Amino acid sequence: MTSPNRDGFEEEYPFESHYFERQGHRLHYIDEGEGEVLLFVHGNPTWSFAWRNLVKDLSSNYRCIAIDHLGCGFSDKPQDYSYRLNDHIENLTALIEHLDLKQITFIAHDWGGAIAMGTAGRSPDRSARFVLGNTAAFRSQLIPRSIHLIHIPGFGAVAVRGFNAFVRYGLHWTVVDKNVLTPAIRSGYLAPYGNWHDRVAVLRFVQDIPLKPSHPSYETLKGVEEGLAQFKDYPMQFIWGEDDFCFTTKFLDEFQKYFPGANTLSFPDAGHYVFEDKPQEMIATIRQFLSSNPLK
């Protein structure tokens, strides 16, 4: 399978591609810089491209690794894969073991929060610090109507895989300052999801949000939620875009109950893609957080 090319966004995403194989499928990741490990975990419908500004800067002092979940970015997009939360946790765990990463700082967004915290919960001896933004790692019914609609049989497939509504909708509604999304940046977000085949995981990610106990991923997410307590005293930084149609500040409030000692920075003038609205502020905050919480 040929990876999508970088025509139109080469300068935005200048990183060398790396791959590892699991269960017959290739997963793509970038690995830039040296030093303490920062592991970036994206959500849906993004890919490692979302972290490009942070990686470009932070890789001057840290080892920055960003995975493309299976079905996303430059990773393989098998059509018969289950794409469950547990699959993504196991894939990320496999990458950590493949690279033998230790004292990891997880930096996660969107559904990547559940994947990162689920992975950390299964490998607490490899986990050190956390930076979470506009995400969740616990059960919730605070799901926007647009997400519920995609759960409708037939409609979701046509909207997401046929019309690419979720990726394009994301580009329109996830930033406050629309000017930050230049043609090159738009091309980068759209490139891996150019046809019905390549949008399989975009749909499956949404369908995998467990809204009731009978859902196949409900128990997995419950386990992630129950595992949060073990990290109560770990260094934790929240960075939140308050103008988020999906992961509202109510999710931030819930996280703060689990981690009352966490640092919090939120922006009234930033949306779900806080890394697009406030990249420099994020970088400065993460640098301060890392320097204030040195590894032992």
Secondary structure, DSSP 8 states (H G I E B T S, - for coil): ------TT-TTT-----EEEEETTEEEEEEEES-SSEEEEE--SS--GGGGHHHHHHHTTTSEEEEE--TTSTTS---SS----HHHHHHHHHHHHHHHT--SEEEEEEETHHHHHHHHHHH-GGGEEEEEEEEE--S------HHHHHHTSTTHHIIIIIIS-HHHHHHHHHS-S-GGGS-HHHHHHHHGGG-STGGGHHHHHHHHT---STTSTTHHHHHHHHHHGGGGTTS-EEEEEEEE-SSS-HHHHHHHHHH-TT-EEEEEEEEES-HHHHSHHHHHHHHHHHHHHS---
